[in-house]
Amino acid sequence: MTGLRERLGNKGFHLDLLRGRGYPVPSFRVVTADEVRTGVNPVGVERLLDELRTEAAERMGLPPAAVAFAVRSSPPVSMPGMMDTLLAVGLTDDSVPALAAHLGSAELARNMVEIGRADLRTHLGVVPESPVAQVCSAITAVRDSWHNARAREYRRAHDISERLSPAVVVQAMAFGTGDRSGSGVVFSHDPRTGQRGLHGEYVPASTGAALVAGQVTPDGLARLKHDCPQAYTLLDRFVAELFAWRQVMIEVEFVVERGRLWLVQMRTATASPAAHNAVTVDAWRTGILDRNTALTRLSLDALCAPPEPRAAEGHARLLATGIAAAAGVATGRIVHAAEEVLAHAGEPVVLLRPTTEPEDFVGMANSAGIITLEGGFGSHAAVVARELGRPAVVGACFTDPLWLENPTATTVTVCGTTGRVWEGVVPTVTPPSDWPTDLLGTIPTDTDRRAYLETLTTSIRP
């Protein structure tokens, strides 16, 4: 890990890269990991806010009194949803006139102030009066969330050192709540398959918090293309450029404010090893990677494993359809809470929730599969399921809503490859393996696949 990435954290590091390349990033500052460890300095925070207000006025057209801040964690390793985020921090009743003038709506302005107050109450129990006190308290709350139970469990599960510590990003907010506005998440490739092309979702008139939390089932990108065609065209171009530059599958969170596009975050996308392999092969075929680099990036385990199966059609009652968020098939007893998952230890279970919260991580990690009634491809449930390798269907719509109240079976089969949920146990079908002979050659008859790959890659590894 580079020193800069450790000081700025993963989120701050990537925002710095985007800003350095001239992409439209809302004005931000990073409170470094060292500064966070030392403690929040109100004088330093006041200076930071003054700088951001001045910069936001120049770059974003925001009146200084209308600037709201998003305060987000920036751990050195991405930990999606495990630490706290506070939005619309720094607003008070005095902000409403300037914010209403900027947004064109006093109601939207008051709603934004209330969003900030609600976040502060949730995380602090009180709402500090001054903007500086609000931001100082928000930074402290984000810092302290590094030590919460879900974050500790996540680090344990992913072997992330406890000696690390987070930075904190303070960023002027672009407002996605008005006309021709919204927020979304996009990927350079389909994280389930690695297929190239803009893939993601969009929620009109939203801040993005509900999208990432999985509290809404979003529209596809066709809605963005229809409502804000110029923003869509720019986003498509930017994501393709960023992939060619970073040479890995990327995920970008964005906000559109009255037709103007802002990139809020970029990171390496969470996807299965097989999907990352497909991206690597495609990058080699298109000349982005040379052959030796491509070979060293391939996951041999994924190349040697059979493709993800899918549930066979027509063998059981179809209960629900939704978004295929994480490939694979899982069968198990339905449970409705993380605590129930642990109570059925040793038995395969499927976690069925309206949405998942960061507190559900342990239950998700110990489930065979996951279903949520809300959420989209970039929701907490989808991201964590792909990271854990758990088949998942999100935004599931049950054909008979009464089934949820009076289920006729305790066991279901989740097909995260097709986005379907079946009653009972369903047989699976495994598609043929897609072996990239142009990159890897043809395996001689009677030769072990792993031995062949190890011989092929060992000769070029540094």
Residue pairs with C-beta under 8 A, 6 or more apart in sequence:
1 76
4 13
4 16
5 13
5 76
6 33
6 76
6 164
7 32
7 33
7 34
7 167
8 16
8 30
8 32
8 33
8 74
8 167
9 30
9 33
9 73
9 74
9 75
9 76
9 166
9 167
9 168
9 169
10 74
10 75
10 76
10 77
10 78
10 267
11 72
11 73
11 74
11 78
11 167
11 169
11 265
11 267
12 28
12 30
12 32
12 74
12 167
12 169
13 74
14 265
14 266
14 267
15 25
15 28
15 30
15 169
15 171
15 265
15 266
16 30
17 266
18 25
18 263
18 266
19 25
19 28
21 245
23 238
23 263
24 260
24 261
24 262
24 263
25 262
25 263
25 264
26 56
26 60
26 171
26 172
26 173
26 174
26 255
26 262
26 264
27 52
27 55
27 56
27 59
27 60
27 171
27 172
28 52
28 169
28 170
28 171
28 172
29 48
29 51
29 52
29 169
29 170
29 171
30 74
30 167
30 168
30 169
30 170
31 40
31 48
31 139
31 167
31 168
31 169
31 170
32 167
33 76
33 164
33 165
33 166
33 167
35 41
35 44
35 167
36 139
36 143
36 165
36 166
36 167
36 168
37 165
40 136
40 139
40 140
40 143
42 132
42 133
42 136
45 132
45 135
45 136
45 139
46 132
48 170
49 69
49 90
49 131
49 132
49 135
49 170
52 67
52 69
52 170
52 171
52 172
53 62
53 64
53 67
53 172
54 64
55 172
56 62
56 64
56 67
56 172
57 63
57 64
57 67
60 172
60 174
61 102
62 102
62 172
63 98
63 99
63 101
63 102
64 98
65 94
65 95
65 97
65 98
65 99
66 95
66 98
66 99
66 101
66 102
67 90
67 172
67 173
68 87
68 88
68 89
68 90
68 91
68 95
68 99
68 112
68 116
68 172
68 173
68 175
69 88
69 89
69 90
69 135
69 138
69 170
69 171
69 172
69 173
70 85
70 86
70 87
70 88
70 89
70 169
70 170
70 171
70 172
70 173
70 264
71 85
71 86
71 87
71 89
71 135
71 138
71 139
71 141
71 142
71 168
71 169
71 170
71 171
72 85
72 142
72 168
72 169
72 171
73 79
73 83
73 84
73 85
73 142
73 145
73 146
73 166
73 168
73 169
74 166
74 167
74 168
74 169
75 83
75 146
75 164
75 165
75 166
75 167
76 164
76 166
76 167
77 158
77 160
77 164
78 267
78 268
79 151
79 154
79 155
79 160
80 270
80 380
80 383
80 384
80 387
81 212
81 213
81 357
81 358
81 380
81 383
81 384
82 145
82 148
82 150
82 151
82 154
82 358
82 361
83 142
83 145
83 146
83 148
83 151
83 166
84 123
84 141
84 142
84 145
85 142
85 209
86 116
86 119
86 120
86 123
86 138
86 141
86 142
87 115
87 116
87 119
87 173
87 207
87 209
88 112
88 113
88 115
88 116
88 119
88 173
88 207
89 116
89 119
89 120
89 131
89 134
89 135
89 138
90 116
90 131
90 134
90 135
91 99
91 112
91 113
91 116
91 131
92 113
92 129
92 130
92 131
93 113
95 109
95 113
96 106
96 109
96 110
96 113
97 109
99 108
99 109
99 112
99 113
100 106
100 108
100 109
100 110
102 109
102 175
103 109
103 112
103 175
103 177
103 178
104 178
104 179
105 178
108 175
108 177
108 178
111 177
112 175
112 177
115 207
116 134
117 127
119 138
120 126
120 127
120 128
120 134
120 137
120 138
121 127
123 138
123 141
124 137
124 141
127 134
128 134
128 136
128 137
135 170
139 168
139 170
142 166
142 168
143 166
143 168
145 151
146 165
146 166
149 359
150 358
150 359
150 361
150 362
152 162
153 361
153 362
154 160
154 361
155 161
155 162
157 361
157 365
171 264
173 207
173 255
174 255
174 257
174 260
174 262
174 264
175 181
175 207
175 255
175 257
176 182
176 183
176 205
176 206
176 207
176 208
176 255
176 256
176 257
177 205
177 206
177 207
178 205
178 257
178 258
179 205
179 258
180 227
180 228
180 256
180 258
180 259
181 204
181 205
181 255
181 256
181 257
181 258
181 259
182 202
182 203
182 204
182 205
182 206
182 224
182 227
182 228
182 255
182 256
183 202
183 203
183 206
183 207
183 208
183 211
183 253
183 254
183 255
183 256
183 264
184 200
184 201
184 202
184 203
184 208
184 211
184 218
184 221
184 224
184 253
184 254
184 256
184 378
185 200
185 201
185 211
185 212
185 251
185 252
185 253
185 254
185 376
185 377
185 378
186 198
186 199
186 200
186 201
186 221
186 235
186 239
186 251
186 252
186 254
187 198
187 199
187 200
187 239
187 249
187 250
187 251
187 252
187 269
187 377
188 196
188 198
188 199
188 239
188 240
188 242
188 243
188 249
188 250
188 251
188 269
188 279
189 195
189 196
189 197
189 199
189 243
189 249
189 269
189 271
189 275
189 278
189 279
189 282
190 197
190 199
190 275
191 199
191 249
191 251
191 269
191 270
191 271
191 272
191 275
191 377
191 386
192 271
192 272
192 275
192 324
192 325
192 326
192 327
192 386
192 416
192 417
193 275
193 278
193 327
194 249
194 271
194 274
194 275
194 276
194 277
194 278
194 279
194 281
194 282
195 278
196 279
196 282
198 221
198 235
198 236
198 239
198 240
199 221
199 377
200 221
200 377
200 378
201 211
201 218
201 219
201 220
201 221
201 376
201 377
201 378
202 218
202 219
202 220
202 221
202 223
202 224
203 210
203 211
203 216
203 218
203 219
204 219
204 223
204 227
206 216
207 255
208 253
208 255
208 264
210 216
211 218
211 376
211 378
211 379
212 253
212 378
212 379
212 380
213 355
213 357
213 379
213 380
214 355
214 356
214 372
214 374
214 375
214 376
214 379
214 380
214 381
214 382
214 394
215 355
215 374
215 375
216 374
216 375
216 376
217 323
217 374
217 375
217 376
217 394
217 395
218 376
218 378
221 232
224 231
224 232
224 235
224 256
225 232
228 256
228 259
228 261
230 259
231 256
231 259
231 260
231 261
234 261
235 252
235 254
235 261
238 252
238 261
238 263
239 250
239 252
242 250
242 252
242 266
243 249
243 250
243 288
244 288
246 268
247 283
247 288
247 289
248 268
248 269
248 276
248 279
249 268
249 269
249 271
249 275
249 276
249 279
250 266
250 267
250 268
250 269
251 266
251 267
251 268
251 269
251 270
251 378
252 263
252 265
252 266
253 263
253 264
253 265
253 266
253 378
254 261
254 262
254 263
254 264
255 261
255 262
255 264
256 262
270 383
270 386
270 387
271 279
271 386
272 302
272 308
272 326
272 327
272 386
272 389
273 299
273 301
273 302
274 299
274 302
274 305
274 307
274 308
276 297
276 299
276 302
277 298
277 299
277 302
277 303
278 434
280 289
280 294
280 297
280 298
281 294
281 436
281 439
283 289
283 294
284 290
284 291
284 293
284 294
284 439
285 438
285 439
289 297
291 439
292 460
294 439
295 439
295 456
295 457
295 460
296 457
296 460
296 461
296 462
298 453
298 457
300 450
300 453
300 454
300 457
303 440
303 449
303 453
304 449
304 450
304 453
306 430
306 433
307 430
307 431
307 432
307 433
307 434
308 327
308 328
308 329
308 417
309 328
309 329
309 417
309 428
309 429
309 430
309 431
310 329
310 415
310 417
310 418
310 428
310 429
310 431
311 329
311 413
311 415
311 417
311 418
311 420
311 422
311 426
311 427
311 428
311 429
312 426
312 427
312 428
312 429
315 422
315 426
315 427
316 413
316 422
316 423
316 424
316 425
316 426
317 422
317 423
317 424
318 399
318 420
318 421
318 422
318 423
319 398
319 399
319 400
319 403
319 412
319 421
319 422
319 423
320 371
320 393
320 396
320 397
320 398
320 399
320 420
320 421
321 393
321 396
321 397
321 399
321 419
321 420
321 421
322 371
322 393
322 394
322 395
322 396
322 397
322 419
322 420
322 421
323 375
323 376
323 377
323 382
323 393
323 394
323 395
323 419
324 393
324 415
324 416
324 417
324 418
324 419
325 375
325 377
325 379
325 381
325 382
325 385
325 386
325 392
325 393
325 394
325 416
325 419
326 370
326 382
326 385
326 386
326 389
326 390
326 391
326 392
326 416
327 391
327 416
327 417
328 369
328 389
328 390
328 391
328 416
328 417
329 369
329 391
329 413
329 414
329 415
329 416
329 417
329 426
329 428
330 348
330 350
330 367
330 368
330 369
330 390
330 391
330 413
330 414
330 416
331 348
331 350
331 368
331 369
331 411
331 412
331 413
331 414
331 425
331 426
332 347
332 348
332 349
332 350
332 367
332 368
332 369
332 411
332 412
333 344
333 347
333 348
333 349
333 350
333 410
333 411
334 349
334 350
334 352
334 407
334 410
334 411
334 412
335 341
335 343
335 344
335 349
335 350
335 351
335 352
335 367
336 351
336 352
336 353
337 353
337 363
338 351
338 359
338 360
338 361
338 362
338 363
338 364
339 363
340 349
340 363
341 349
341 351
341 362
341 363
341 366
341 367
342 362
342 363
342 366
345 366
348 368
349 366
349 367
349 368
350 367
350 368
350 369
350 370
350 371
350 412
350 414
351 360
351 363
351 364
351 367
351 369
351 370
351 371
352 371
352 372
352 412
353 360
353 370
353 371
353 372
353 373
353 381
354 372
354 373
354 374
355 372
355 373
355 374
355 375
355 379
355 380
355 381
356 364
356 370
356 372
356 375
356 379
356 380
356 381
356 384
357 380
358 380
361 384
364 370
364 381
364 384
364 385
364 388
364 390
365 388
367 390
368 390
368 391
368 414
369 390
369 391
369 392
369 414
369 416
370 381
370 385
370 390
370 391
370 392
370 393
370 394
370 414
371 392
371 393
371 394
371 396
371 412
371 414
371 421
372 379
372 381
372 392
372 393
372 394
372 395
372 396
373 395
373 396
374 394
374 395
375 381
375 382
375 394
375 395
376 382
376 394
376 395
377 394
379 394
381 392
381 394
382 392
382 394
385 391
385 392
385 416
386 392
390 416
391 414
391 415
391 416
391 417
392 414
392 416
393 414
393 415
393 416
393 419
393 420
393 421
396 421
398 404
398 421
408 423
409 423
409 424
411 423
411 424
411 425
412 421
412 422
412 423
412 424
413 421
413 422
413 423
413 424
413 425
413 426
414 421
415 421
415 422
415 426
435 443
440 453
440 456
441 456
443 449
443 452
444 452
